[in-house]
Amino acid sequence: MNLRLLIPLIAISALLGLLFIGLGMNSRDLPSPLVGKPAPAFQLEALEDAEHILTEQDFIGEVALVNVWATWCSTCRAEKPLLMELAAGGIPIHAFNYRDERDAALRYLSVSDNPYQVIAYDPRGDAGIDWGVYATPETYVLDAEGVIRYKRIGPLNRQLLLDEVLPLVEKLRDEQRRNEARRVAQS
């Protein structure tokens, strides 16, 4: 076979192979460059009080989830019962109301339950960009120092909570307790 024909054939085969592999990947499993790094800084109005400014410090201090949601997001509404269970079980959940209308979000929360302790209002998606938001819903697990330890693109489900989220939250809480005990012992 002629070498001139063989080289393009190999190149095209390699490119098609990469494309085939890429098409088989689940976009929910995309690795986040933020996992293992401190939560990105932000400064946003609180959803419920435009006079109150929230920062990433309002999300830090205990192991917590951060959920990105919007009223126009049907899967956000579908995952809300699970978030309510987590909140009722003592897991703090903070949130970004993402690219939404404040009045619509407030109306939505007034007629349904609210699992969130703190909600930052991100109408233009500025903080969302810094946090690497692809779409709503997205959920992050923060450790007590504010380091992102997990990111989920798409809705949570019960099996994911049991297999990934809850074991991680418990592990991080154990780490937090050990660190606090160590600090007390050193003082």
C-alpha positions as CSV (number, residue, x, y, z in Angstrom):
1,M,0.0,0.0,0.0
2,N,1.2,3.5,-0.8
3,L,2.6,5.4,2.2
4,R,0.7,8.6,1.0
5,L,-2.6,6.8,1.5
6,L,-1.7,5.0,4.7
7,I,-0.9,8.1,6.8
8,P,-4.2,9.9,6.2
9,L,-6.0,6.7,6.7
10,I,-4.3,6.2,10.1
11,A,-5.0,9.9,11.1
12,I,-8.7,9.6,10.1
13,S,-9.0,6.3,12.0
14,A,-7.5,7.9,15.2
15,L,-9.8,10.9,14.9
16,L,-12.9,8.7,14.5
17,G,-11.8,6.6,17.5
18,L,-11.4,9.7,19.7
19,L,-14.8,10.9,18.5
20,F,-16.4,7.5,19.3
21,I,-14.9,7.5,22.8
22,G,-16.0,11.1,23.4
23,L,-19.6,10.3,22.4
24,G,-19.7,7.4,24.8
25,M,-18.8,9.6,27.8
26,N,-21.4,10.8,30.2
27,S,-21.4,14.6,30.6
28,R,-22.4,14.2,34.2
29,D,-19.1,12.5,34.9
30,L,-17.0,15.4,33.5
31,P,-14.2,16.0,36.0
32,S,-14.3,19.4,37.6
33,P,-11.1,21.3,37.9
34,L,-12.5,22.9,41.1
35,V,-12.7,19.6,43.1
36,G,-10.0,19.8,45.7
37,K,-9.8,23.6,45.5
38,P,-11.4,26.4,47.7
39,A,-14.9,27.5,46.7
40,P,-14.6,30.4,44.3
41,A,-15.2,33.9,45.7
42,F,-18.4,35.6,45.0
43,Q,-20.4,38.6,46.2
44,L,-24.1,38.5,45.5
45,E,-27.4,39.7,47.0
46,A,-29.3,37.2,49.1
47,L,-32.4,36.0,47.3
48,E,-34.7,36.9,50.1
49,D,-33.1,40.2,51.0
50,A,-31.4,42.3,48.3
51,E,-29.8,44.5,51.0
52,H,-27.9,41.6,52.4
53,I,-24.7,40.7,50.5
54,L,-23.5,37.1,50.6
55,T,-20.0,35.8,49.9
56,E,-18.4,32.3,49.8
57,Q,-17.8,32.8,53.5
58,D,-21.5,32.3,54.1
59,F,-21.2,28.8,52.7
60,I,-18.2,27.8,54.9
61,G,-17.8,26.6,58.4
62,E,-19.5,23.2,58.3
63,V,-19.8,20.3,55.8
64,A,-22.6,21.4,53.5
65,L,-24.1,21.0,50.0
66,V,-24.3,23.9,47.6
67,N,-27.2,23.4,45.1
68,V,-27.6,25.5,41.9
69,W,-31.3,25.8,40.9
70,A,-33.8,27.9,39.1
71,T,-37.6,28.0,38.9
72,W,-37.5,27.3,35.1
73,C,-35.6,24.1,35.7
74,S,-38.0,21.1,35.8
75,T,-35.3,18.7,37.0
76,C,-34.6,21.1,39.9
77,R,-38.2,20.8,41.0
78,A,-38.0,17.0,40.6
79,E,-34.9,16.7,42.9
80,K,-36.3,19.1,45.6
81,P,-38.0,16.3,47.7
82,L,-34.6,14.7,48.1
83,L,-33.1,18.0,49.1
84,M,-35.9,18.4,51.7
85,E,-35.0,15.0,53.1
86,L,-31.4,15.9,53.4
87,A,-32.2,19.2,55.1
88,A,-34.6,17.5,57.5
89,G,-31.8,15.0,58.2
90,G,-29.5,17.8,59.3
91,I,-27.4,18.4,56.2
92,P,-27.0,22.1,55.6
93,I,-27.8,23.1,52.0
94,H,-26.8,26.5,50.5
95,A,-27.8,27.6,47.1
96,F,-27.4,29.8,44.0
97,N,-30.6,30.8,42.4
98,Y,-29.2,30.8,38.9
99,R,-30.3,33.0,36.0
100,D,-33.7,33.4,37.4
101,E,-36.2,36.1,38.2
102,R,-36.2,37.1,41.8
103,D,-40.0,37.4,42.0
104,A,-40.5,33.9,40.5
105,A,-38.0,32.3,42.8
106,L,-39.5,34.0,45.9
107,R,-43.0,33.0,44.8
108,Y,-41.8,29.4,44.2
109,L,-40.3,29.2,47.7
110,S,-43.4,30.7,49.3
111,V,-45.7,28.0,47.9
112,S,-43.4,25.1,48.5
113,D,-40.9,24.0,51.1
114,N,-37.4,25.6,51.2
115,P,-34.5,23.2,51.9
116,Y,-31.9,26.0,51.7
117,Q,-30.3,27.8,54.6
118,V,-28.7,30.5,52.5
119,I,-29.6,31.4,48.9
120,A,-27.3,33.7,46.8
121,Y,-29.2,35.4,43.9
122,D,-27.2,35.0,40.7
123,P,-29.4,36.5,38.0
124,R,-26.7,36.8,35.3
125,G,-24.9,33.6,36.2
126,D,-21.7,35.4,37.1
127,A,-20.9,33.3,40.1
128,G,-22.1,30.2,38.2
129,I,-19.4,30.8,35.6
130,D,-16.7,31.0,38.3
131,W,-18.1,27.8,40.0
132,G,-18.0,26.0,36.6
133,V,-21.8,25.6,36.3
134,Y,-22.7,23.7,33.1
135,A,-26.5,23.5,33.7
136,T,-29.0,23.3,36.5
137,P,-29.3,21.5,38.7
138,E,-25.8,21.1,40.0
139,T,-24.7,20.1,43.5
140,Y,-21.4,20.5,45.2
141,V,-20.2,19.2,48.6
142,L,-18.0,21.6,50.5
143,D,-15.9,20.6,53.5
144,A,-15.9,22.8,56.6
145,E,-12.9,24.8,55.3
146,G,-14.8,25.6,52.1
147,V,-12.9,23.2,49.8
148,I,-15.1,21.7,47.0
149,R,-14.8,17.9,47.5
150,Y,-17.5,16.8,45.0
151,K,-19.5,18.1,42.1
152,R,-22.6,16.6,40.4
153,I,-24.0,17.8,37.2
154,G,-27.6,17.0,36.9
155,P,-30.2,16.0,39.4
156,L,-29.5,14.0,42.5
157,N,-31.2,10.7,43.0
158,R,-31.6,8.4,46.0
159,Q,-29.0,5.8,44.8
160,L,-26.4,8.6,44.1
161,L,-27.0,10.0,47.6
162,L,-26.5,6.5,49.2
163,D,-23.5,5.6,47.1
164,E,-21.6,8.9,46.9
165,V,-23.0,12.0,48.6
166,L,-23.9,10.7,52.1
167,P,-20.7,8.6,52.6
168,L,-18.6,11.6,51.6
169,V,-20.6,14.0,53.9
170,E,-20.1,11.5,56.8
171,K,-16.3,11.2,56.0
172,L,-15.9,15.0,55.9
173,R,-17.9,15.4,59.2
174,D,-15.6,12.8,60.8
175,E,-12.5,14.8,59.5
176,Q,-14.0,18.0,60.9
177,R,-14.6,16.4,64.3
178,R,-11.0,15.1,64.4
179,N,-9.6,18.5,63.4
180,E,-11.7,20.3,66.0
181,A,-10.6,17.8,68.7
182,R,-7.0,18.2,67.7
183,R,-7.3,22.0,67.9
184,V,-8.9,21.8,71.4
185,A,-6.1,19.4,72.6
186,Q,-3.4,21.8,71.3
187,S,-4.8,24.8,73.1
